[in-house]
Amino acid sequence: MIRVQEQTFDVGHELAGFRAAHGRDGATALFVGSVRDVSEGRDVSAMTLEHYPGMTEQALAEIEAEAQARWPLSASLIIHRFGRLMPGDDIVLVITAAPHREEAFAACQFLMDWLKTKAPFWKLEEGSDGPRWVDAKDSDDAAAARWKDQP
C-alpha cells in the first residue's frame, strides 16, 4: 500500500493497523525517516518536499512491486509526506511483513534505498544561510547500487 500525503501520520497507529491486517507473519520491519535539524554541517529550520502527483505514486508502486518480487512479503506500506516540514517531523514510513526477519529487514532497507534514489521528490532546505535544494548523494546511489546485483 502506498500513500503520498501532506498530513502527518501516527507511527503507532499505522503499525497497529498494519499488524492487525498482516501480523500472522513471523516478522515486521519498520523504518521512519524524519527531518534533521542539521544537514551536511548546515542548520535546517524547515524542509519543503515537492512532487508530481500521479508520477510519484507510479514510481513508488514500481519500487514496491520490485521489493515484492525479490522477497516473500505478505505486505508492505509506504507513506511519504510532501509540503513544508519542520525538524523532527516524520517524512517517510516503510513497514514490511514477511515470514522471517531477514526478508522483512532486507525488503525494508531496499525500499528505503530505492526511495532515496528513484522516488521523484525534490527537497528544499531552509536554514540561516538561506534556501538550498538538496542534491543527490553519492552515498545514497552506492546504497541503492548494491541491490542491482542481488536477486
DSSP file (Angstrom, degrees, kcal/mol; ACC not computed):
  #  RESIDUE AA STRUCTURE BP1 BP2  ACC     N-H-->O    O-->H-N    N-H-->O    O-->H-N    TCO  KAPPA ALPHA  PHI   PSI    X-CA   Y-CA   Z-CA
    1    1 A M              0   0    0      0, 0.0    77,-2.5     0, 0.0     2,-0.4   0.000 360.0 360.0 360.0 140.4    0.0    0.0    0.0
    2    2 A I  E     +a   78   0A   0     75,-0.2     2,-0.4     2,-0.0    77,-0.2  -0.979 360.0 178.9-128.0 134.9    1.3    3.5   -0.9
    3    3 A R  E     -a   79   0A   0     75,-2.5    77,-2.5    -2,-0.4     2,-0.5  -0.983   8.5-172.0-136.2 126.8    0.2    6.8    0.4
    4    4 A V  E     +a   80   0A   0     -2,-0.4     2,-0.3    75,-0.2    77,-0.2  -0.980  30.7 156.4-113.7 119.1    1.6   10.2   -0.6
    5    5 A Q  E     -a   81   0A   0     75,-2.0    77,-1.3    -2,-0.5     4,-0.1  -0.960  50.3-142.0-147.9 156.4    0.2   12.8    1.7
    6    6 A E  S    S+     0   0    0     -2,-0.3    -1,-0.1    75,-0.2    75,-0.1   0.807  80.0  84.0 -86.6 -34.4    0.7   16.2    3.2
    7    7 A Q  S    S-     0   0    0      1,-0.1    -2,-0.1    74,-0.1    75,-0.1  -0.296  86.2-101.6 -74.1 155.5   -0.7   15.5    6.6
    8    8 A T        -     0   0    0     73,-0.1     2,-0.3     1,-0.0    -1,-0.1  -0.174  32.5-141.5 -66.4 164.4    1.3   13.9    9.4
    9    9 A F        -     0   0    0     81,-0.1     2,-0.7    70,-0.1    81,-0.2  -0.936  10.5-126.8-127.8 155.0    1.0   10.2   10.3
   10   10 A D     >  -     0   0    0     -2,-0.3     4,-2.7     1,-0.2     5,-0.2  -0.901  14.8-158.0-102.8 112.0    1.0    8.4   13.6
   11   11 A V  H  > S+     0   0    0     -2,-0.7     4,-2.8     1,-0.2     5,-0.2   0.904  91.9  49.4 -58.4 -45.5    3.6    5.7   13.5
   12   12 A G  H  > S+     0   0    0      1,-0.2     4,-2.5     2,-0.2    -1,-0.2   0.908 112.8  47.0 -61.7 -43.2    2.0    3.7   16.4
   13   13 A H  H  > S+     0   0    0      2,-0.2     4,-2.3     1,-0.2    -2,-0.2   0.918 113.5  48.1 -64.3 -44.4   -1.4    3.9   14.7
   14   14 A E  H  X S+     0   0    0     -4,-2.7     4,-2.4     2,-0.2    -2,-0.2   0.912 113.1  47.9 -64.0 -42.8    0.0    2.8   11.3
   15   15 A L  H  X S+     0   0    0     -4,-2.8     4,-3.0    -5,-0.2     5,-0.3   0.920 110.8  51.1 -64.6 -43.5    1.9   -0.1   12.8
   16   16 A A  H  X S+     0   0    0     -4,-2.5     4,-2.1    -5,-0.2    -2,-0.2   0.920 113.0  45.5 -61.2 -43.8   -1.1   -1.3   14.8
   17   17 A G  H  X S+     0   0    0     -4,-2.3     4,-1.6     2,-0.2    -1,-0.2   0.900 113.6  49.6 -64.9 -41.3   -3.3   -1.3   11.7
   18   18 A F  H  X S+     0   0    0     -4,-2.4     4,-2.5     1,-0.2    -2,-0.2   0.933 113.1  45.7 -62.9 -47.1   -0.6   -3.0    9.6
   19   19 A R  H  X S+     0   0    0     -4,-3.0     4,-1.9     1,-0.2    -1,-0.2   0.840 108.0  57.1 -68.9 -32.6   -0.1   -5.7   12.2
   20   20 A A  H  < S+     0   0    0     -4,-2.1    -1,-0.2    -5,-0.3    -2,-0.2   0.885 117.7  34.8 -62.7 -36.3   -3.8   -6.2   12.7
   21   21 A A  H  < S+     0   0    0     -4,-1.6    -2,-0.2    -5,-0.1    -1,-0.2   0.779 138.2  17.6 -86.8 -28.7   -4.1   -6.9    8.9
   22   22 A H  H >< S+     0   0    0     -4,-2.5     3,-1.0    -5,-0.2    -2,-0.2   0.112  83.5 115.5-134.3  21.7   -0.7   -8.7    8.4
   23   23 A G  T 3<  +     0   0    0     -4,-1.9    -4,-0.1     1,-0.2    -3,-0.1   0.410  55.8  84.8 -80.0   3.2    0.5   -9.8   11.8
   24   24 A R  T 3  S+     0   0    0     -3,-0.1    -1,-0.2    -5,-0.1    -2,-0.1   0.733  72.6  88.2 -77.9 -20.9    0.4  -13.5   11.1
   25   25 A D  S <  S-     0   0    0     -3,-1.0    75,-0.1     1,-0.1     3,-0.0  -0.273  88.3-117.5 -69.7 165.1    3.8  -13.5    9.5
   26   26 A G  S    S+     0   0    0     72,-0.1     2,-0.4    73,-0.1    75,-0.1   0.655  89.0  40.1 -79.6 -16.1    6.8  -14.0   11.7
   27   27 A A  E     -B   98   0A   0     71,-2.0    71,-2.0    73,-0.2     2,-0.4  -0.993  49.2-177.7-143.9 139.8    8.4  -10.6   11.1
   28   28 A T  E     -B   97   0A   0     -2,-0.4     2,-0.4    69,-0.2    69,-0.2  -0.996  13.2-168.0-130.5 127.3    7.6   -7.0   10.7
   29   29 A A  E     -B   96   0A   0     67,-2.3    67,-2.4    -2,-0.4     2,-0.4  -0.904   5.9-170.4-115.9 146.8   10.3   -4.4   10.0
   30   30 A L  E     -B   95   0A   0     -2,-0.4     2,-0.4    65,-0.2    65,-0.2  -0.995  10.5-174.3-140.7 140.6    9.8   -0.7   10.2
   31   31 A F  E     -B   94   0A   0     63,-2.4    63,-2.4    -2,-0.4     2,-0.4  -1.000   3.5-169.8-133.8 135.9   11.7    2.4    9.2
   32   32 A V  E     -B   93   0A   0     -2,-0.4     2,-0.4    61,-0.2    61,-0.2  -0.994   6.0-161.4-123.5 127.2   10.8    6.1   10.0
   33   33 A G  E     -B   92   0A   0     59,-2.5    58,-3.4    -2,-0.4    59,-1.5  -0.914  13.4-173.5-108.3 136.4   12.7    8.9    8.4
   34   34 A S  E     -B   90   0A   0     -2,-0.4     2,-0.4    56,-0.3    56,-0.2  -0.830  32.9 -91.5-127.1 161.4   12.5   12.4    9.9
   35   35 A V        -     0   0    0     54,-2.6    53,-2.7    51,-0.4     2,-0.1  -0.586  43.1-141.2 -72.3 127.2   13.6   15.9    9.1
   36   36 A R        -     0   0    0     -2,-0.4     3,-0.1    51,-0.2    53,-0.1  -0.476   9.8-140.3 -83.2 160.0   17.0   16.7   10.6
   37   37 A D  S    S+     0   0    0      1,-0.2     7,-2.9    -2,-0.1     2,-0.4   0.499  92.3  41.4 -96.4  -5.7   18.0   20.0   12.1
   38   38 A V  E     -D   43   0B   0      5,-0.3     2,-0.4    89,-0.0     5,-0.2  -0.995  64.7-178.6-139.3 133.9   21.4   19.8   10.6
   39   39 A S  E >  S-D   42   0B   0      3,-3.0     3,-1.8    -2,-0.4    86,-0.0  -0.971  74.3 -17.7-136.9 120.4   22.3   18.6    7.1
   40   40 A E  T 3  S-     0   0    0     -2,-0.4     3,-0.1     1,-0.3    -1,-0.1   0.876 129.3 -50.8  52.6  41.6   25.9   18.5    5.8
   41   41 A G  T 3  S+     0   0    0      1,-0.2     2,-0.4     0, 0.0    -1,-0.3   0.444 117.7 108.8  81.0   0.8   27.0   20.8    8.6
   42   42 A R  E <  S-D   39   0B   0     -3,-1.8    -3,-3.0    85,-0.0    -1,-0.2  -0.873  72.3-111.2-112.1 143.8   24.4   23.4    7.9
   43   43 A D  E     -D   38   0B   0     -2,-0.4     2,-0.5    -5,-0.2    -5,-0.3  -0.387  25.1-152.7 -70.4 149.7   21.4   24.2   10.1
   44   44 A V        +     0   0    0     -7,-2.9    83,-0.3    83,-0.1     3,-0.1  -0.986  21.5 171.2-125.5 119.8   17.9   23.3    8.8
   45   45 A S  S    S-     0   0    0     81,-3.3     2,-0.3    -2,-0.5    82,-0.2   0.635  73.3  -6.9-100.2 -18.6   14.9   25.3   10.0
   46   46 A A  E     -E  126   0C   0     80,-1.2    80,-3.0    40,-0.2     2,-0.4  -0.967  56.9-149.3-166.4 159.7   12.4   23.7    7.6
   47   47 A M  E     -EF 125  85C   0     38,-2.8    38,-3.6    -2,-0.3     2,-0.5  -0.995   6.6-157.3-138.3 133.4   12.2   21.5    4.5
   48   48 A T  E     -EF 124  84C   0     76,-2.6    76,-2.5    -2,-0.4     2,-0.5  -0.953   8.2-160.1-111.0 125.3    9.8   21.6    1.7
   49   49 A L  E     -EF 123  83C   0     34,-2.4    34,-2.7    -2,-0.5     2,-0.3  -0.908  10.0-172.1-105.3 127.9    9.2   18.4   -0.3
   50   50 A E  E     +E  122   0C   0     72,-2.8    72,-2.3    -2,-0.5     2,-0.3  -0.829   9.7 162.5-115.2 156.2    7.7   18.8   -3.8
   51   51 A H  E     -E  121   0C   0     -2,-0.3    70,-0.1    70,-0.2    31,-0.0  -0.970  41.2-105.6-159.9 169.7    6.5   16.1   -6.2
   52   52 A Y     >  -     0   0    0     68,-0.6     4,-2.5    -2,-0.3     3,-0.4  -0.920  40.2-128.2-105.0 109.5    4.3   15.4   -9.2
   53   53 A P  T  4 S+     0   0    0      0, 0.0     2,-1.1     0, 0.0    -2,-0.0  -0.238  92.5  19.2 -55.7 143.6    1.1   13.7   -8.2
   54   54 A G  T  > S+     0   0    0      1,-0.1     4,-1.9     0, 0.0     5,-0.1  -0.416 121.2  60.9  90.7 -57.8    0.4   10.6  -10.2
   55   55 A M  H  > S+     0   0    0     -2,-1.1     4,-2.2    -3,-0.4     5,-0.2   0.904 104.2  50.0 -65.9 -41.1    4.0   10.3  -11.3
   56   56 A T  H  X S+     0   0    0     -4,-2.5     4,-2.5     2,-0.2     5,-0.2   0.944 110.7  47.4 -64.1 -49.0    5.2    9.9   -7.7
   57   57 A E  H  > S+     0   0    0     -5,-0.2     4,-2.4     1,-0.2    -1,-0.2   0.882 111.7  51.9 -61.2 -38.8    2.6    7.2   -6.8
   58   58 A Q  H  X S+     0   0    0     -4,-1.9     4,-2.0     2,-0.2    -1,-0.2   0.921 110.1  48.0 -64.0 -44.1    3.5    5.3  -10.0
   59   59 A A  H  X S+     0   0    0     -4,-2.2     4,-2.0     1,-0.2    -2,-0.2   0.908 112.5  48.7 -63.6 -41.8    7.2    5.4   -9.2
   60   60 A L  H  X S+     0   0    0     -4,-2.5     4,-2.7     1,-0.2    -1,-0.2   0.890 109.0  53.6 -65.6 -38.5    6.5    4.2   -5.6
   61   61 A A  H  X S+     0   0    0     -4,-2.4     4,-2.5     1,-0.2    -1,-0.2   0.889 108.6  49.8 -63.1 -38.8    4.3    1.4   -6.9
   62   62 A E  H  X S+     0   0    0     -4,-2.0     4,-1.9     2,-0.2    -1,-0.2   0.898 111.6  48.1 -66.6 -40.3    7.1    0.2   -9.1
   63   63 A I  H  X S+     0   0    0     -4,-2.0     4,-1.9     2,-0.2    -2,-0.2   0.921 113.1  47.9 -65.1 -44.2    9.6    0.3   -6.2
   64   64 A E  H  X S+     0   0    0     -4,-2.7     4,-2.3     1,-0.2    -2,-0.2   0.910 110.1  52.0 -63.5 -42.6    7.2   -1.6   -4.0
   65   65 A A  H  X S+     0   0    0     -4,-2.5     4,-1.7     1,-0.2    -1,-0.2   0.875 107.2  53.6 -62.4 -37.5    6.5   -4.2   -6.8
   66   66 A E  H  X S+     0   0    0     -4,-1.9     4,-1.5     2,-0.2    -1,-0.2   0.915 109.2  48.2 -63.3 -42.7   10.2   -4.8   -7.1
   67   67 A A  H  X S+     0   0    0     -4,-1.9     4,-2.1     1,-0.2    -2,-0.2   0.911 110.9  50.8 -63.3 -41.7   10.5   -5.5   -3.4
   68   68 A Q  H  < S+     0   0    0     -4,-2.3     5,-0.3     1,-0.2    -1,-0.2   0.795 109.5  51.1 -68.6 -27.1    7.6   -7.9   -3.5
   69   69 A A  H  < S+     0   0    0     -4,-1.7    -1,-0.2    -5,-0.2    -2,-0.2   0.798 113.4  45.1 -76.2 -28.9    9.2   -9.7   -6.4
   70   70 A R  H  < S+     0   0    0     -4,-1.5    -2,-0.2    -3,-0.2    -1,-0.1   0.815 119.4  31.7 -84.6 -32.7   12.5  -10.1   -4.6
   71   71 A W  S  < S-     0   0    0     -4,-2.1     2,-2.3    -5,-0.1    -1,-0.1  -0.907  84.3-108.8-129.6 153.1   11.2  -11.2   -1.2
   72   72 A P        +     0   0    0      0, 0.0     2,-0.3     0, 0.0    -4,-0.1  -0.405  54.0 169.5 -79.5  66.6    8.2  -13.2    0.0
   73   73 A L        -     0   0    0     -2,-2.3    25,-0.3    -5,-0.3     3,-0.1  -0.579  31.8-163.4 -79.8 137.5    6.4  -10.2    1.5
   74   74 A S  S    S-     0   0    0     23,-2.3     2,-0.3     1,-0.3    24,-0.2   0.719  76.7 -15.1 -85.6 -23.7    2.9  -10.6    2.7
   75   75 A A  E     - C   0  97A   0     22,-1.1    22,-2.3   -53,-0.1    -1,-0.3  -0.981  55.5-163.7-168.4 160.1    2.5   -6.9    2.7
   76   76 A S  E     - C   0  96A   0     -2,-0.3     2,-0.4    20,-0.2    20,-0.2  -0.981   6.5-157.5-148.3 155.1    4.3   -3.5    2.7
   77   77 A L  E     - C   0  95A   0     18,-2.5    18,-2.3    -2,-0.3     2,-0.5  -0.998   6.9-176.3-135.9 129.4    3.3    0.0    3.5
   78   78 A I  E     +aC   2  94A   0    -77,-2.5   -75,-2.5    -2,-0.4     2,-0.5  -0.989   3.1 178.2-125.7 120.7    5.0    3.2    2.2
   79   79 A I  E     +aC   3  93A   0     14,-2.7    14,-2.5    -2,-0.5     2,-0.4  -0.992   5.7 178.2-119.5 125.6    3.8    6.6    3.5
   80   80 A H  E     -aC   4  92A   0    -77,-2.5   -75,-2.0    -2,-0.5    12,-0.2  -0.994  14.1-148.1-130.0 128.8    5.7    9.6    2.1
   81   81 A R  E     -a    5   0A   0     10,-2.7     2,-0.3    -2,-0.4   -75,-0.2  -0.503  10.8-170.2 -91.4 161.6    4.8   13.2    3.0
   82   82 A F        +     0   0    0    -77,-1.3     2,-0.2    -2,-0.2   -32,-0.2  -0.893  43.1  57.1-138.7 171.2    5.2   16.3    1.0
   83   83 A G  E    S-F   49   0C   0    -34,-2.7   -34,-2.4    -2,-0.3     2,-0.5  -0.582  97.4 -23.8 101.9-168.0    4.8   20.0    1.8
   84   84 A R  E     -F   48   0C   0    -36,-0.2     2,-0.3    -2,-0.2   -36,-0.3  -0.714  65.9-179.8 -87.5 124.6    6.6   22.1    4.3
   85   85 A L  E     -F   47   0C   0    -38,-3.6   -38,-2.8    -2,-0.5    -2,-0.1  -0.879  16.9-139.8-124.6 154.5    8.0   20.2    7.3
   86   86 A M    >   -     0   0    0     -2,-0.3     3,-2.5   -40,-0.2   -51,-0.4  -0.726  42.7 -74.5-109.5 159.3    9.9   21.2   10.4
   87   87 A P  T 3  S+     0   0    0      0, 0.0   -51,-0.2     0, 0.0    -1,-0.1  -0.276 122.4  26.4 -52.6 134.8   12.9   19.4   12.1
   88   88 A G  T 3  S+     0   0    0    -53,-2.7     2,-0.1     1,-0.4   -52,-0.1   0.135  90.3 127.0  94.2 -19.2   11.6   16.4   13.9
   89   89 A D    <   -     0   0    0     -3,-2.5   -54,-2.6     1,-0.1    -1,-0.4  -0.471  65.7-114.7 -69.4 141.5    8.6   15.9   11.6
   90   90 A D  E     +B   34   0A   0    -56,-0.2   -56,-0.3   -81,-0.2   -81,-0.1  -0.614  33.7 177.2 -77.9 135.2    8.3   12.5   10.1
   91   91 A I  E     +     0   0A   0    -58,-3.4   -10,-2.7     1,-0.3     2,-0.4   0.814  61.6  17.6-101.1 -47.3    8.8   12.3    6.3
   92   92 A V  E     -BC  33  80A   0    -59,-1.5   -59,-2.5   -12,-0.2     2,-0.4  -0.968  51.4-168.4-138.6 144.0    8.5    8.6    5.5
   93   93 A L  E     -BC  32  79A   0    -14,-2.5   -14,-2.7    -2,-0.4     2,-0.4  -0.999   8.1-178.2-131.0 129.1    7.3    5.4    7.0
   94   94 A V  E     +BC  31  78A   0    -63,-2.4   -63,-2.4    -2,-0.4     2,-0.4  -0.997   3.6 176.9-127.0 127.7    8.1    2.0    5.5
   95   95 A I  E     -BC  30  77A   0    -18,-2.3   -18,-2.5    -2,-0.4     2,-0.4  -0.997   3.8-174.7-129.4 136.0    6.8   -1.2    7.0
   96   96 A T  E     -BC  29  76A   0    -67,-2.4   -67,-2.3    -2,-0.4     2,-0.4  -0.968   9.1-159.2-128.6 147.5    7.3   -4.7    5.6
   97   97 A A  E     +BC  28  75A   0    -22,-2.3   -23,-2.3    -2,-0.4   -22,-1.1  -0.994  23.9 152.1-126.2 133.4    5.9   -8.1    6.7
   98   98 A A  E     -B   27   0A   0    -71,-2.0   -71,-2.0    -2,-0.4   -25,-0.2  -0.945  56.3-100.8-151.0 166.3    7.5  -11.4    5.8
   99   99 A P  S    S+     0   0    0      0, 0.0     2,-0.3     0, 0.0   -73,-0.1   0.837 105.7  28.9 -61.9 -32.1    7.8  -15.0    7.2
  100  100 A H  S  > S-     0   0    0    -74,-0.1     4,-1.9   -73,-0.1     3,-0.3  -0.923  79.4-118.7-133.8 155.3   11.3  -14.3    8.6
  101  101 A R  H  > S+     0   0    0     -2,-0.3     4,-3.3     1,-0.2     5,-0.3   0.847 108.4  61.3 -62.2 -36.7   13.2  -11.3    9.9
  102  102 A E  H  > S+     0   0    0      1,-0.2     4,-2.6     2,-0.2    -1,-0.2   0.927 108.9  42.8 -58.1 -44.6   15.9  -11.4    7.2
  103  103 A E  H  > S+     0   0    0     -3,-0.3     4,-2.6     2,-0.2     5,-0.3   0.909 115.0  49.2 -67.4 -42.2   13.4  -10.9    4.4
  104  104 A A  H  X S+     0   0    0     -4,-1.9     4,-2.0     2,-0.2    -2,-0.2   0.932 115.2  44.0 -64.0 -45.4   11.5   -8.2    6.3
  105  105 A F  H  X S+     0   0    0     -4,-3.3     4,-2.7     2,-0.2     5,-0.2   0.943 115.0  48.3 -63.2 -48.5   14.7   -6.3    7.1
  106  106 A A  H  X S+     0   0    0     -4,-2.6     4,-2.8    -5,-0.3    -2,-0.2   0.922 113.3  46.9 -61.1 -45.4   16.2   -6.6    3.6
  107  107 A A  H  X S+     0   0    0     -4,-2.6     4,-2.6     2,-0.2    -1,-0.2   0.895 112.3  50.3 -64.7 -39.5   12.9   -5.5    1.9
  108  108 A C  H  X S+     0   0    0     -4,-2.0     4,-2.0    -5,-0.3    -2,-0.2   0.931 113.8  44.7 -63.5 -45.5   12.6   -2.6    4.3
  109  109 A Q  H  X S+     0   0    0     -4,-2.7     4,-2.8     2,-0.2    -2,-0.2   0.908 112.6  51.7 -66.1 -42.0   16.1   -1.5    3.6
  110  110 A F  H  X S+     0   0    0     -4,-2.8     4,-2.7    -5,-0.2     5,-0.3   0.936 108.5  51.7 -57.7 -47.6   15.8   -2.0   -0.1
  111  111 A L  H  X S+     0   0    0     -4,-2.6     4,-2.4     1,-0.2    -1,-0.2   0.916 112.8  44.7 -59.1 -43.7   12.6    0.1   -0.2
  112  112 A M  H  X S+     0   0    0     -4,-2.0     4,-2.3     2,-0.2    -1,-0.2   0.923 112.2  51.5 -67.9 -42.4   14.3    3.0    1.6
  113  113 A D  H  X S+     0   0    0     -4,-2.8     4,-0.8     1,-0.2    31,-0.2   0.914 115.7  41.5 -60.0 -42.0   17.5    2.8   -0.5
  114  114 A W  H  X>S+     0   0    0     -4,-2.7     4,-3.3    -5,-0.2     5,-0.6   0.834 110.3  56.9 -77.4 -31.5   15.4    2.9   -3.7
  115  115 A L  H  X5S+     0   0    0     -4,-2.4     4,-1.2    -5,-0.3    -2,-0.2   0.917 105.3  53.2 -60.7 -41.4   13.1    5.6   -2.4
  116  116 A K  H  <5S+     0   0    0     -4,-2.3    -1,-0.2     1,-0.2    -2,-0.2   0.788 123.6  26.2 -64.3 -27.2   16.1    7.8   -1.8
  117  117 A T  H  <5S+     0   0    0     -4,-0.8    -2,-0.2    -3,-0.2    -1,-0.2   0.699 130.3  31.5-111.5 -23.2   17.3    7.4   -5.3
  118  118 A K  H  <5S+     0   0    0     -4,-3.3    -3,-0.2    -5,-0.1    -2,-0.1   0.605  87.6  97.8-115.5 -15.2   14.3    6.7   -7.5
  119  119 A A  S  <<S-     0   0    0     -4,-1.2     2,-2.1    -5,-0.6   -63,-0.1  -0.621  76.1-124.7 -79.7 132.3   11.3    8.4   -6.0
  120  120 A P        +     0   0    0      0, 0.0   -68,-0.6     0, 0.0     2,-0.4  -0.464  60.6 132.4 -82.2  74.8   10.6   11.7   -7.7
  121  121 A F  E     -E   51   0C   0     -2,-2.1     2,-0.4   -70,-0.1   -70,-0.2  -0.946  41.0-153.8-118.2 144.9   10.7   14.1   -4.7
  122  122 A W  E     -E   50   0C   0    -72,-2.3   -72,-2.8    -2,-0.4     2,-0.5  -0.979  10.3-153.4-120.8 132.9   12.5   17.4   -4.6
  123  123 A K  E     -E   49   0C   0     -2,-0.4    11,-2.7    11,-0.4     2,-0.6  -0.907  10.3-171.0-114.5 128.6   13.7   18.8   -1.3
  124  124 A L  E     -EG  48 133C   0    -76,-2.5   -76,-2.6    -2,-0.5     2,-0.3  -0.963  13.3-159.3-116.1 113.3   14.3   22.4   -0.5
  125  125 A E  E     -EG  47 132C   0      7,-2.7     7,-2.4    -2,-0.6     2,-0.4  -0.717   1.5-153.6 -92.1 142.4   16.0   23.0    2.9
  126  126 A E  E     +EG  46 131C   0    -80,-3.0   -81,-3.3    -2,-0.3   -80,-1.2  -0.937  27.1 148.0-112.9 139.3   15.8   26.3    4.6
  127  127 A G  E >   - G   0 130C   0      3,-0.6     3,-2.1    -2,-0.4   -83,-0.1  -0.885  63.4 -76.6-153.7-175.9   18.5   27.5    7.1
  128  128 A S  T 3  S+     0   0    0      1,-0.3   -84,-0.1    -2,-0.3   -86,-0.0   0.732 128.0  54.7 -64.6 -21.2   20.2   30.6    8.4
  129  129 A D  T 3  S-     0   0    0      1,-0.4    -1,-0.3   -86,-0.3   -87,-0.0   0.235 121.3-100.7 -95.5  13.8   22.3   30.7    5.2
  130  130 A G  E <   -G  127   0C   0     -3,-2.1    -3,-0.6     2,-0.0    -1,-0.4  -0.355  57.3 -35.1  99.9-179.4   19.1   30.7    3.0
  131  131 A P  E     -G  126   0C   0      0, 0.0     2,-0.3     0, 0.0    -5,-0.2  -0.471  54.9-179.9 -79.4 151.0   17.3   28.1    1.0
  132  132 A R  E     -G  125   0C   0     -7,-2.4    -7,-2.7    -2,-0.1     2,-0.2  -0.971  27.2-123.7-151.3 135.0   19.1   25.3   -0.8
  133  133 A W  E     -G  124   0C   0     -2,-0.3     2,-0.6    -9,-0.2    -9,-0.2  -0.561  32.6-119.6 -74.5 141.4   18.0   22.4   -3.0
  134  134 A V        -     0   0    0    -11,-2.7   -11,-0.4    -2,-0.2     2,-0.1  -0.739  28.7-148.2 -85.9 121.9   19.2   19.0   -1.8
  135  135 A D        -     0   0    0     -2,-0.6     2,-0.0     1,-0.1    -1,-0.0  -0.473  28.4 -89.0 -84.5 158.6   21.3   17.3   -4.3
  136  136 A A        -     0   0    0     -2,-0.1     2,-0.4     1,-0.1    -1,-0.1  -0.385  46.0-131.9 -61.6 145.5   21.5   13.5   -4.8
  137  137 A K     >  -     0   0    0      1,-0.1     4,-2.0    -3,-0.1     3,-0.4  -0.848   7.4-138.0-107.9 139.7   24.2   12.0   -2.6
  138  138 A D  H  > S+     0   0    0     -2,-0.4     4,-2.5     1,-0.2     5,-0.2   0.860 106.5  58.6 -59.2 -35.8   26.8    9.5   -3.8
  139  139 A S  H  > S+     0   0    0      1,-0.2     4,-1.9     2,-0.2    -1,-0.2   0.864 105.4  48.6 -65.5 -35.0   26.3    7.5   -0.6
  140  140 A D  H  > S+     0   0    0     -3,-0.4     4,-2.2     2,-0.2    -1,-0.2   0.904 111.3  49.7 -69.1 -41.0   22.6    7.1   -1.5
  141  141 A D  H  X S+     0   0    0     -4,-2.0     4,-2.3     1,-0.2    -2,-0.2   0.901 111.1  49.8 -62.9 -40.3   23.5    6.0   -5.0
  142  142 A A  H  X S+     0   0    0     -4,-2.5     4,-1.3     2,-0.2    -1,-0.2   0.893 109.5  51.4 -65.6 -39.8   26.0    3.5   -3.6
  143  143 A A  H  < S+     0   0    0     -4,-1.9     4,-0.3     1,-0.2     3,-0.2   0.913 114.2  43.3 -63.8 -42.0   23.4    2.1   -1.2
  144  144 A A  H >< S+     0   0    0     -4,-2.2     3,-1.4   -31,-0.2     4,-0.4   0.862 107.0  61.4 -71.1 -35.2   20.9    1.6   -4.0
  145  145 A A  H >X S+     0   0    0     -4,-2.3     3,-1.4     1,-0.3     4,-0.5   0.808  90.7  67.3 -63.8 -29.9   23.5    0.1   -6.4
  146  146 A R  T 3< S+     0   0    0     -4,-1.3     3,-0.4     1,-0.3    -1,-0.3   0.755  95.0  58.2 -65.1 -20.7   24.3   -2.8   -4.1
  147  147 A W  T X4 S+     0   0    0     -3,-1.4     3,-0.8    -4,-0.3    -1,-0.3   0.660  87.9  75.6 -80.9 -15.7   20.8   -4.2   -4.8
  148  148 A K  T <4 S+     0   0    0     -3,-1.4    -1,-0.2    -4,-0.4    -2,-0.2   0.821  99.3  42.8 -67.0 -29.5   21.3   -4.4   -8.5
  149  149 A D  T 3< S+     0   0    0     -4,-0.5    -1,-0.2    -3,-0.4    -2,-0.2   0.462 101.0  85.6 -94.9  -2.2   23.5   -7.5   -8.2
  150  150 A Q    <         0   0    0     -3,-0.8   -80,-0.0    -4,-0.2    -3,-0.0  -0.787 360.0 360.0-102.3 143.9   21.3   -9.2   -5.7
  151  151 A P              0   0    0      0, 0.0    -1,-0.1     0, 0.0    -4,-0.1   0.514 360.0 360.0 -68.1 360.0   18.3  -11.3   -6.6
